[in-house]
Amino acid sequence: MNIRFKVMFIFVLFLLAIWSIYPIDKKINLGLDLRGGIDLIYEVDTDELFKNMLAIKVDQLKQSLEKNNVVGATFKSEDNGNAFSITIAETSAENMKRADVSLEVAAPAIIAKSGNSWRLTIDREKSKQTVMDAAAKAVEIIRNRIDQFGVKEPLISTVGESRIRVQLPGEKDIQKAIDVIGSTAQLQFRHMKRIATSLNDKIDEATEEIMPGTKEDPRSDSVPLYVLDKAVLMTGDYVVDARPSFDESQRICVAMEFNSEGAKKFADITGKYLHQNIAIVLDGKVQTAPQVQSVIPNGRAQITGSFSDEIAKKYSIILRAGSLPAPVRKASATLVGPTLGNDSIHKGVVSSLFGAALVFVFMIIYYKFCGLIASFALTLNIIFLFAIMALLNSTLTLPGIAGIALTLGVAVDANVLIYERIKEELRAGKTVRAAIESGFDRAFTAIWDSNLTTLITGIALYYYGTGPIKGFAVTLSAGIIISMFTAIFVVKVILDLLLAGRKAKTISI
């Protein structure tokens, strides 16, 4: 490759790097520890998750028993919803045999049989993967909510099996974040049987439950109670759009639109329950229970209630993003002030600059003019590193600054290996040009091996780490790759340029 072309290549890369990081305060994202913000830890409510799993299994069993013509089946909830007992009337041996076959769909739940009764519970030990899957799904849903919330570069990850960490750089309103993130937003459409007079009203516990509504009059403490079928007719999984709107009485509501599958399902439901009441349940409360006046084929519905504009907007965001697979409990909430972040930035920058200055001084004193070339390459290394971070939209954290400081040491280490090799070749009597060529060639293997092992460590830290550790891994890994380029390619090009057309007998090294 022509020496002029190499110089132009480096110069173009330098211009692109400057362009990508200017202005640096807008191009480089600062992490929570530098910018300040909110740090939240949530935990998936595994008890509710297992109850939901059990309720789904019970529905599957009911359908299986009905499909196989099993008669005389009764269900009873036990242990506060953590178990169900199923009793089959012993009408015939054939009926019992069909019941055994029907109950096979319960796996991986645990079924204990005693005579003509079965006890159904969830095997929590075998369901650990389900908990991890629920946490992973919750991460994606929370990310979707936060994206619509308008937070730049949130950091969201799972911690262990059931915990979720949410970092919101630059945010200050903890309560608003909690409201958007922590709301389960489990939307359900269920058949309403009647209005209950109290929580003690007599109901069929196997198929019915009493659920509270929302206050109709803010001046009153009374809350309406509804008797609902436990069977869920439809969930919010079919919602493709939700917006704040106004109903016919000009009250604030949330207007929803379903996908094609949901529209068909909703039309079937409104046709089946014509002139009956369908309750719209959101987060365990009946928001409204209108009577179906006609079949609704267009896939649109409204949630009305005592909504403020802010609450309507919140529910719209949450419904668009999707409902959480299970409730999440806030384990901790920390507000990191910007003063702490500014102090961290100041100390990190000062320490990095001090370290870089010491490296520059050492290289210039020990390797003279060649040390000055290495220092120039080191400066390019830092510029290219910030450019890569800007292009990857990566977040700079306090450990990330430490990674930059470490990169300086790693980068100059390559130059030390090269220069020591060149010195050995010069002492062996080789010419300057031959010593430089041999020094770079002989040092390459050692540089490659040491940088590769460090790069593998950086990749492992990025893959298994979270938050600030990932920030450290990004800067370390990018710095390793860039240092190989600047130490080997850039320094070699500068030396070749200085020696081009000359027969130098000595070199300042």
HUWOLIN-V684577 format. One record per residue. SS is DSSP state (helix for helix, strand for strand, loop for the rest). OMEGA is omega in whole degrees, -180 to 180 (999 if undefined). D_CENTER is the distance of its C-alpha to the mean C-alpha in whole Angstrom. Layout:
SS_OMEGA_D_CENTER, SS_OMEGA_D_CENTER
This chain:
loop_-179_45, loop_-176_47, helix_179_47, helix_178_47, helix_179_44, helix_180_42, helix_179_43, helix_179_42, helix_179_38, helix_-178_37, helix_178_38, helix_177_36, helix_179_33, helix_179_34, helix_178_34, helix_180_31, helix_179_29, helix_179_31, helix_-175_30, helix_-177_26, helix_-179_26, loop_-9_29, loop_-170_28, helix_-178_26, helix_179_25, helix_-176_23, helix_-179_22, loop_178_20, strand_178_17, strand_-180_18, loop_-177_15, helix_-177_15, helix_180_18, helix_-175_20, helix_-172_20, loop_-180_19, strand_-174_17, strand_177_15, strand_-176_14, strand_173_13, strand_178_12, strand_177_12, strand_178_14, strand_179_14, loop_-175_18, helix_178_19, helix_179_23, helix_179_22, helix_-180_20, helix_176_23, helix_178_25, helix_178_23, helix_-179_23, helix_179_27, helix_178_28, helix_179_27, helix_179_29, helix_177_32, helix_179_31, helix_179_32, helix_179_35, helix_179_36, helix_-180_36, helix_179_37, helix_180_40, helix_-180_41, helix_-179_41, loop_175_43, loop_176_46, loop_-178_45, loop_175_47, loop_-180_47, strand_175_44, strand_-178_42, strand_178_39, strand_179_39, strand_-179_35, strand_177_36, helix_177_34, helix_177_32, helix_-179_31, loop_179_30, strand_176_32, strand_173_35, strand_-179_38, strand_179_40, strand_179_44, strand_177_46, loop_-177_49, loop_-179_52, loop_179_53, loop_178_54, helix_179_53, helix_179_51, helix_179_49, helix_179_48, helix_178_47, helix_178_45, helix_178_43, helix_180_42, helix_-178_41, helix_-175_39, helix_178_37, helix_-179_36, helix_-176_33, helix_-178_32, loop_7_30, loop_175_28, strand_-179_29, strand_177_32, strand_176_36, strand_-176_39, strand_176_42, strand_-178_45, loop_179_48, loop_-180_47, strand_176_44, strand_176_40, strand_-174_38, strand_175_34, strand_178_31, strand_176_28, loop_-174_28, loop_-179_25, loop_-180_25, loop_-176_25, loop_180_22, helix_180_20, helix_178_18, helix_178_17, helix_-180_16, helix_178_13, helix_179_13, helix_178_12, helix_179_10, helix_178_8, helix_179_9, helix_178_8, helix_-179_4, helix_-179_5, helix_178_8, helix_178_7, helix_178_5, helix_179_9, helix_-176_11, helix_177_10, helix_178_11, helix_178_14, helix_174_14, loop_179_15, loop_180_13, loop_176_13, loop_173_11, loop_177_8, strand_-176_7, strand_-178_4, strand_176_5, strand_176_7, strand_-175_11, loop_-176_14, loop_-169_14, loop_-179_13, strand_-178_12, strand_178_8, strand_-179_8, strand_177_8, strand_-177_10, strand_-180_12, strand_176_14, loop_-179_18, loop_-178_17, loop_-175_20, loop_-177_20, helix_-175_18, helix_179_20, helix_178_19, helix_180_15, helix_-180_16, helix_-178_17, helix_-175_15, helix_-169_12, helix_-180_14, loop_-178_16, loop_179_16, loop_176_18, loop_-178_20, strand_180_22, strand_170_25, strand_-177_29, strand_180_32, strand_177_35, strand_-179_37, strand_-176_40, strand_174_42, strand_178_41, strand_178_42, loop_178_44, loop_179_42, loop_-178_40, loop_178_43, loop_-180_44, loop_179_44, loop_173_42, loop_-172_41, loop_-179_39, loop_-174_38, loop_-175_37, strand_173_37, strand_178_35, strand_-178_36, strand_179_33, strand_174_33, strand_178_33, loop_-179_32, loop_177_35, loop_180_37, loop_-177_39, loop_179_37, loop_-178_41, loop_178_41, loop_-177_39, loop_179_40, loop_180_37, loop_179_38, strand_-177_37, strand_172_37, strand_-177_38, strand_168_35, strand_177_35, loop_-180_32, loop_179_32, loop_-179_29, loop_-176_30, strand_180_27, strand_-180_23, helix_180_21, helix_-177_20, helix_-178_22, strand_178_21, strand_179_21, strand_177_22, strand_-177_22, strand_172_24, strand_-179_26, strand_178_30, strand_177_33, loop_-177_35, loop_179_39, loop_179_40, loop_173_38, loop_179_35, strand_178_32, strand_175_30, strand_180_27, strand_-177_28, strand_175_26, strand_-178_26, strand_173_26, loop_-174_25, helix_178_28, helix_179_28, helix_179_27, helix_179_30, helix_-179_32, helix_-180_31, helix_177_32, helix_179_35, helix_-179_36, helix_-179_35, helix_176_37, helix_-179_40, helix_-176_40, loop_178_40, loop_-179_42, loop_173_44, loop_-177_41, strand_175_39, strand_180_35, strand_174_33, strand_-174_29, strand_178_27, strand_-179_24, loop_173_22, loop_177_26, strand_176_28, strand_-180_30, strand_178_30, strand_-180_33, loop_-176_35, loop_174_37, strand_-180_40, loop_-178_40, loop_-180_42, loop_178_42, loop_-179_40, loop_-174_37, loop_-172_36, loop_177_34, loop_179_31, strand_178_30, strand_180_30, strand_171_30, strand_178_29, strand_-180_31, loop_-180_32, loop_-176_32, loop_164_29, loop_179_29, helix_-179_28, helix_-180_25, helix_178_24, helix_178_25, helix_-180_22, helix_180_20, helix_178_20, helix_178_20, helix_-176_17, helix_-179_16, helix_177_18, helix_-178_17, helix_-179_13, loop_-179_14, loop_178_15, loop_-179_13, loop_177_15, loop_177_16, loop_175_16, strand_-180_14, strand_177_17, strand_179_16, strand_178_17, strand_177_17, strand_-178_17, strand_176_18, strand_179_20, strand_-177_20, loop_179_23, helix_179_24, helix_178_27, helix_179_25, helix_180_23, helix_179_26, helix_179_28, helix_179_25, helix_-178_26, helix_-179_29, helix_180_30, helix_180_27, helix_-179_29, helix_-179_33, helix_179_32, helix_179_31, helix_178_34, helix_179_36, helix_179_35, helix_180_35, helix_178_39, helix_178_40, helix_179_39, helix_-179_41, helix_180_44, helix_-176_44, helix_-178_44, helix_179_46, helix_-173_49, helix_-176_48, helix_173_48, helix_-175_50, helix_177_49, helix_175_47, helix_177_45, helix_177_45, helix_180_43, helix_179_41, helix_176_40, helix_178_39, helix_179_37, helix_176_35, helix_176_35, helix_179_34, helix_-179_31, helix_180_29, helix_-180_30, helix_-180_28, helix_178_25, helix_178_24, helix_178_25, helix_179_22, helix_179_20, helix_-179_20, helix_179_21, loop_-177_17, loop_-178_16, loop_-179_15, strand_179_15, strand_179_18, loop_178_18, helix_173_21, helix_176_20, helix_176_20, helix_176_23, helix_177_25, helix_178_24, helix_179_26, helix_179_29, helix_180_28, helix_179_28, helix_179_32, helix_180_33, helix_-178_32, helix_-178_33, helix_178_37, helix_178_37, helix_179_37, helix_178_40, helix_179_42, helix_-179_42, helix_-177_43, helix_179_46, helix_176_47, helix_179_48, helix_178_50, helix_179_52, helix_-179_53, helix_177_54, helix_178_56, helix_179_58, loop_175_58, loop_180_60, loop_176_58, loop_-179_58, helix_-178_55, helix_-180_54, helix_-180_54, helix_180_52, helix_180_49, helix_-179_49, helix_-180_49, helix_178_47, helix_-179_44, helix_-175_45, helix_-179_45, helix_-173_43, helix_-177_40, helix_-180_40, helix_179_39, helix_-179_36, helix_-178_35, helix_-177_34, helix_180_33, helix_180_31, helix_180_29, helix_177_29, helix_179_27, helix_178_25, helix_177_24, helix_179_23, helix_179_21, helix_179_19, helix_178_19, helix_180_17, helix_-176_15, helix_-175_14, helix_-177_14, loop_177_13, loop_173_11, loop_-176_11, helix_179_15, helix_176_16, helix_178_14, helix_176_15, helix_-178_19, helix_180_18, helix_-178_17, helix_180_21, helix_-177_23, helix_178_22, helix_180_23, helix_179_26, helix_-178_27, helix_-179_27, helix_-180_29, helix_175_31, helix_-179_33, helix_-175_33, helix_-176_35, helix_-175_37, helix_-175_38, helix_-174_38, helix_-180_39, helix_180_41, helix_179_43, helix_-179_43, helix_179_45, helix_178_47, helix_180_48, helix_-179_49, helix_-178_51, helix_-176_53, loop_178_53, loop_-180_57, loop_174_58, loop_-176_60, loop_178_58, loop_179_60, loop_176_58, loop_-178_54, loop_-178_53, loop_999_51
